[in-house]
Amino acid sequence: MSVKKLLMAAIGLFAGYKLYKAANPKIPDNVVPVTGFELNRYLGKWYEVARVENRFEKGLIKTTAEYTLNGDGTVNVLNSGVDEISGRHKRASGTAVFVRGQSEGALKVSFFGPFYGGYNIVALDEDYRWAIIAGSSPKYFWVLSRTAEIPEELKDRAIKVASGVGVDPDNINWVKQF
């Protein structure tokens, strides 16, 4: 391969990478992110009290998510949990970026380089005590709370929200926090 062709291929790969990284994950038609979102109130530690089981968190209990502000305005995401079988602690760090401005709860999150997934806050307590998040498909759904235990009313609400965004409520895993 000539140097010119190699250089053109490298430029094409770099351009494709930049476009892919900049692309926003699809927000499904039935998913409406909250508006009036205040990032500073959302930052901090949350307990992941429910989720649709996914390969990244399979078998984890005592799961938490901690959000902190990076110097460049992006959000650092630190997810952690305990493998229920081995007892080992697992952690994953990623970056979240707003896709429509900071006043809307529509973000994209990456734990693996340029690959982003949708993170849409679809329900949020006015005091930021709990949040319900839908991904880019029904395979991704979470319920977060500032406390490890939640009232039945929040469970009922999460089930209604799940149904509304196309998530089968039977697929929701209520996470052991103790």
VENRAGI-V525105 format. One record per pair of residues at least 24 apart in sequence whose ideal C-beta (glycine too) atoms are under 6 Angstrom apart, sorted by sequence separation. I is the first residue (numbers start at 1). J is the second residue. D is the distance in Angstrom with one decimal. If there is no record, write none. Layout:
# VENRAGI-V525105
i | j | d
I | J | D
I | J | D
This chain:
# VENRAGI-V525105
i | j | d
43 | 67 | 5.0
59 | 83 | 5.7
130 | 154 | 5.7
59 | 84 | 5.3
132 | 158 | 5.7
141 | 167 | 4.6
138 | 166 | 4.6
132 | 161 | 5.0
138 | 167 | 4.6
148 | 177 | 3.8
134 | 165 | 4.5
77 | 109 | 5.9
123 | 161 | 5.2
39 | 102 | 5.6
37 | 103 | 5.6
37 | 104 | 5.8
37 | 105 | 4.4
35 | 104 | 5.4
33 | 104 | 5.3
34 | 105 | 4.2
33 | 105 | 4.3
33 | 106 | 4.0
24 | 99 | 4.4
25 | 108 | 5.3
24 | 108 | 5.7
33 | 120 | 4.6
34 | 121 | 5.2
41 | 128 | 4.5
33 | 121 | 5.8
31 | 120 | 5.2
52 | 141 | 4.4
34 | 124 | 5.0
25 | 116 | 5.6
51 | 142 | 4.7
25 | 117 | 5.8
21 | 114 | 4.0
25 | 118 | 3.7
27 | 120 | 5.9
50 | 143 | 3.8
20 | 114 | 5.4
48 | 142 | 5.8
49 | 143 | 5.2
48 | 144 | 5.9
49 | 145 | 5.0
17 | 114 | 5.9
46 | 144 | 4.0
47 | 145 | 5.1
47 | 148 | 4.8
49 | 150 | 5.3
31 | 134 | 4.9
26 | 136 | 5.1
25 | 136 | 4.3
63 | 175 | 5.5
61 | 176 | 4.2
62 | 177 | 5.8
52 | 171 | 4.9
53 | 173 | 5.0
50 | 172 | 5.3
51 | 173 | 5.7
50 | 174 | 5.1
49 | 175 | 5.7
48 | 175 | 5.8
47 | 177 | 5.9
31 | 165 | 5.1
30 | 165 | 5.5
30 | 166 | 5.7
